[in-house]
């Protein structure tokens, strides 16, 4: 086996968004090894025994142990021992795999269902998958039959019954028969979401509907893809949000904004940060020097007057602003200082590792470099020395 890699199809103007139900195990790292936990309770569901893991998709997660790749289920049971050079995650019951430079598809038992015969193959969506053959992109169905002949310079997966394709350097949209229904006239394009798609032309961005009509004028400096039903819109020096109808639901009055997630978004104004809801109502006052992303339990680590504290989306203080900021959060831990000594707090503002070090660095891969008695050592997330110990 040369190597195995987990790949998620990267879309133009779009970043991958991972959202998991609370019952789906979430990757975590401990002592340099990876496993899975319940993100809400912190309970370990699959012990950290792997060199690398990737998120679950359709009850399968790609993991590596002793240089070998496997797909496991949510109980940690090995379901597939991988023998391929590269592999995608499972979608619609199939996963694209590569061997000897060609791609095909396996099912959840590891059986090769579509022979390895394509130059490239991508995950299924809405019953179709993008494939590359003879240097061009087209689409197959779940039997491996070519439904839309390879004819495009580039293509994305289907979404809302439409797919982005590129011809002669420009982007347009096709339907599931392969017919071009929105001409390829755009410099960039993202797939449809709830009847709307972000496009760009001549350096400007906007939103079109399924008829190709601009519902948010293509005159903005930047527009994000949809997240939680809204897009971020940047025009001039201000930011706001538009919905799938192209309406500026939250006017562009902020200096910067984040994507919405679970009904909330972080905003910046006059170098201070707060949170708003999807009506644009300020739920956390714009008065903090910094705000971490809201975690799954609704808590937010905040910086005020140079000190860390913990609040919620009702702006209630859950942990007082006690610890001086030294280094930001990394893997759920932040370095703080008190009386010239360094320690670590978690994402609830709790002091997890006491102030015992002369200096401390970020937690990376489940361990952190610290200095004590003028000597460097490495500790795990519980503060136990694991390397260069006395």
PyMOL commands that set and color helices and strands:
alter all, ss='L'
color gray80, all
select strands_A, chain A and resi 6-7+26-30+33-37+44-50+52-53+61-65+68-72+78-81+86-88+95-99+102-106+112-118+120-125+128-133+136-140+146-152+154-155+163-167+170-174+180-186+188-189+196-201+204-209+214-220+222-223+231-235+238-242+250-254+256-257+264-269+272-277+282-288+290-291+299-304+307-312+317-330+333-338+341-345+351-357+359-364+367-372+375-380+385-387
alter strands_A, ss='S'
color yellow, strands_A
deselect
rebuild
show_as cartoon
